[in-house]
Amino acid sequence: MNAQPNQAAGTTAGTRLALTCGHGTDRGHRRALNEDSYLAREPVFAVADGMGGHEAGEVASGLCVQSLAAIPQVETGERSLTAPALQAHLLRADAAIRGATGSRAGTTLSGAVLVEQLGRTYWLVMNVGDSRTYRFSHGHLEQLSVDHSLVQELVDDGEISAEEAASHPQRHVVTRALGTGEDNEADFWLVPAEAGDRVLVCSDGLTGELADRSIARILDTVADPQDAAMELIHAALDHGGRDNVTVIVVDTRAAGAA
């Protein structure tokens, strides 16, 4: 588990943040089943992309989301989750998936959890695999998670460019997953949460179809988060819709602000 705090200060707890969320999912044009699952209940916003086919991927992603939904803070709305606590729930999900599928199926997971630590408010970002979490702030789209994928390793090693990675024939090969393989540990980052930010969590059915500039344009021009989520899904479908696509858009504002 790699918990990496951002050095900038988060919003003070005295300036409590309120959230507005939009979300949706579609199986796409080429898949017989939708193997994505998601959770969008404050303070947890997460997308799981199942792998395995023949309904096994659907089982894997569903069990992952069920494990997250069982977290006590999801019921109470408390902002007290920590990276070790989240990892413990993910290990339970990993064991449940392996037991249900015989390790023949797995799932990626990416998401953001709103937390308050030391009097400040942060997004605790988590990631296993190649689903992604972004932040759109002040007109700039920033990928907060780092893919666990073969092409990301090639980019990190300087063997291919980020542009080449987008069309690489092995771009869908992940190096970490829950429920299958040897590496099931999530990476975590603490990112300051600020009023006016927009957080995007998505499966690779979105990022496999749309470049970051296209994603940023929609997040910048569509004000309502539910409308933005659906516009992103429709754009991915219009661009080919070759995979399941799932999107969560979360807006932050100062509590009491319109």
C-alpha atoms as one frame of an Amber mdcrd trajectory, in Angstrom:
protein
   0.000   0.000   0.000   1.464   3.297  -1.098  -0.134   6.274   0.651   1.232
   9.491  -0.790  -0.015  12.773   0.729  -0.154  15.854  -1.455   1.915  18.624
   0.086  -0.721  21.320  -0.355  -3.129  21.939   2.504  -6.698  20.716   2.227
  -9.785  22.783   2.971 -10.164  23.424   6.683 -12.850  21.425   8.438 -14.470
  24.722   9.442 -15.217  25.289   5.753 -17.239  22.124   5.375 -17.720  20.900
   1.837 -21.028  19.785   0.375 -21.170  17.395  -2.568 -23.392  16.997  -5.619
 -23.012  13.816  -7.649 -23.995  12.485 -11.052 -23.395   8.957 -12.334 -24.281
   6.389 -14.956 -23.178   3.246 -16.766 -23.708   1.609 -20.167 -22.632  -1.764
 -21.550 -21.508  -0.141 -24.807 -22.080  -1.293 -28.356 -19.930  -4.423 -28.464
 -20.205  -6.102 -25.056 -22.973  -8.593 -24.300 -22.826  -7.804 -20.566 -21.983
  -4.812 -18.423 -19.178  -5.992 -16.136 -18.767  -2.564 -14.493 -20.139  -1.794
 -11.027 -19.994   1.422  -9.066 -20.750   3.039  -5.716 -21.700   6.700  -5.398
 -22.673   7.226  -1.763 -20.982   9.895   0.310 -18.199   9.695   1.280 -17.209
   6.892  -1.169 -17.236   7.247  -4.956 -15.747   4.256  -6.766 -15.847   2.373
 -10.074 -14.961  -1.317 -10.469 -14.356  -2.790 -13.938 -14.758  -6.571 -13.935
 -12.582  -8.866 -16.020 -13.264 -12.464 -16.937 -16.323 -12.627 -19.151 -19.208
 -15.140 -18.983 -20.665 -13.122 -16.077 -17.578 -13.752 -13.905 -16.354 -10.186
 -14.391 -19.741  -8.906 -13.334 -19.508 -11.054 -10.190 -16.022  -9.724  -9.399
 -16.897  -6.049  -9.749 -20.176  -6.568  -7.885 -18.469  -8.223  -4.928 -15.922
  -5.409  -4.817 -18.622  -2.753  -4.656 -20.592  -4.760  -2.095 -17.522  -4.791
   0.150 -17.190  -1.019  -0.139 -20.904  -0.483   0.487 -20.546  -2.425   3.764
 -18.078   0.125   5.144 -19.735   1.741   8.218 -18.931   5.269   7.027 -21.010
   4.694   3.890 -24.037   4.202   6.135 -23.283   7.145   8.426 -21.688   9.560
   5.950 -18.759  10.116   8.316 -15.531  11.357   6.760 -13.180   9.285   8.885
 -11.914   6.551   6.552  -8.184   5.864   6.319  -6.023   4.124   3.741  -5.348
   1.094   6.002  -9.077   0.666   6.669  -9.879   0.867   2.960  -7.135  -1.635
   2.121  -8.588  -4.048   4.672 -11.981  -3.865   2.938 -10.332  -4.379  -0.443
  -8.545  -7.482   0.838 -11.913  -8.839   1.970 -13.264  -8.142  -1.501 -10.252
  -9.883  -3.040 -10.859 -12.981  -0.920 -14.582 -12.990  -1.723 -13.910 -12.747
  -5.462 -11.341 -15.540  -5.386 -13.750 -17.732  -3.436 -16.657 -17.064  -5.795
 -14.772 -17.398  -9.079 -11.833 -19.647  -8.268  -9.478 -16.757  -9.121 -10.677
 -16.928 -12.727 -12.037 -13.385 -12.668 -10.935 -10.075 -11.243 -11.720  -6.406
 -11.162  -9.990  -3.080 -11.278 -11.021  -0.349  -8.847 -10.545   3.386  -8.742
 -12.209   6.010  -6.625 -12.111   8.875  -4.191 -13.260   9.080  -0.578 -13.905
  12.399   1.135 -12.055  12.422   4.464 -11.242  14.886   7.235  -7.807  14.588
   8.818  -6.086  16.939  11.238  -8.745  19.583  10.756  -8.592  19.593   6.961
 -10.579  17.982   4.168  -9.038  15.753   1.513  -9.873  13.310  -1.204  -8.357
   9.933  -0.369  -7.817   8.506  -3.860  -7.461   4.742  -4.291  -6.505   2.692
  -7.322  -5.939  -0.901  -8.425  -5.673  -1.437 -12.199  -6.525   0.953 -15.017
  -9.823   2.556 -14.072  -9.103   6.205 -13.276  -9.779   9.125 -10.962  -9.343
  12.701 -12.184  -9.805  16.196 -10.770 -10.968  19.111 -12.912 -10.017  22.380
 -11.216  -9.490  25.912 -12.504  -9.924  24.707 -16.083  -7.276  21.984 -15.766
  -7.824  18.209 -15.865  -5.402  16.215 -13.710  -5.237  12.439 -13.468  -4.932
  11.692  -9.761  -4.562   7.919 -10.010  -1.734   6.080 -11.743  -2.592   3.104
 -13.967  -1.352  -0.347 -13.058  -0.928  -1.451 -16.661   1.689  -2.749 -19.036
   1.627   0.388 -21.169   2.028   2.622 -18.101   5.166   0.671 -17.213   6.426
   1.158 -20.779   5.726   4.899 -20.517   7.484   5.082 -17.140  10.499   3.273
 -18.609  10.621   5.694 -21.545   9.978   2.961 -24.118   6.788   4.554 -25.502
   5.110   7.952 -25.230   1.786   8.643 -23.545   0.312   9.238 -26.999   1.577
   5.845 -28.209   0.156   4.191 -25.104  -3.367   5.272 -26.067  -3.315   3.059
 -29.172  -0.878   0.345 -28.068  -2.178  -3.197 -28.822  -1.568  -4.226 -25.183
  -3.131  -1.142 -23.616  -5.767  -3.251 -21.801  -3.258  -5.490 -19.998  -3.370
  -4.652 -16.272  -0.633  -5.505 -13.805  -2.753  -5.345 -10.643  -6.311  -6.447
  -9.935  -8.551  -7.667  -7.142  -9.562 -11.314  -7.218  -6.875 -12.651  -9.541
  -3.111 -12.520  -9.994  -0.450 -11.994  -7.360  -0.674  -8.224  -6.738  -3.866
  -6.908  -5.143  -2.531  -3.937  -3.191  -4.035  -0.531  -3.824  -2.161   2.725
  -4.111  -3.505   5.690  -2.143  -3.012   9.452  -2.394  -4.250  12.312  -0.183
  -5.341  15.226  -2.362  -6.654  18.531  -0.959 -10.407  18.944  -1.449 -11.440
  22.466  -2.383 -14.768  24.110  -3.097 -15.323  24.337  -6.837 -13.464  21.150
  -7.702 -14.999  18.471  -9.916 -13.879  14.868  -9.418 -14.319  12.252 -12.153
 -14.132   8.495 -11.538 -14.454   6.253 -14.588 -13.768   2.874 -16.131 -11.452
   2.586 -19.110 -14.485   2.404 -21.365 -14.428   6.204 -21.153 -10.694   6.860
 -21.390 -10.272   4.263 -24.118 -12.602   6.295 -26.337 -12.027   9.931 -25.329
  -8.791  11.888 -25.055  -8.239  13.976 -21.941  -8.934  17.186 -23.867 -12.393
  15.896 -24.850 -13.137  14.856 -21.279 -11.994  18.252 -20.006 -14.191  20.098
 -22.499 -17.322  18.312 -21.293 -16.444  18.785 -17.632 -15.828  22.468 -18.326
 -18.997  23.173 -20.295 -21.711  20.979 -18.733 -22.592  22.463 -15.359 -24.853
  19.830 -13.791 -22.888  16.744 -12.658 -25.603  14.289 -13.744 -25.769  15.911
 -17.164 -21.967  15.863 -17.360 -21.825  12.159 -16.487 -24.370  11.295 -19.176
 -22.691  13.529 -21.748 -19.392  11.737 -21.144 -21.043   8.339 -21.545 -22.818
   9.392 -24.729 -19.583  10.808 -26.138 -17.804   7.489 -25.481 -20.629   5.606
 -27.185 -20.569   7.974 -30.163 -16.814   7.422 -30.464 -17.231   3.653 -30.750
 -18.455   2.341 -27.398 -16.196  -0.686 -27.619 -16.293  -1.388 -23.877 -18.542
  -0.938 -20.886 -18.400   2.685 -19.751 -19.102   3.945 -16.237 -18.781   7.512
 -14.991 -19.156   9.307 -11.651 -18.899  13.115 -11.490 -18.718  14.765  -8.058
 -18.858  18.540  -7.530 -17.661  20.209  -4.335 -18.918  23.481  -2.894 -18.812
  25.238   0.442 -21.738  24.026   2.555 -24.554  26.545   2.357 -23.405  27.915
  -0.996 -25.857  27.810  -3.887
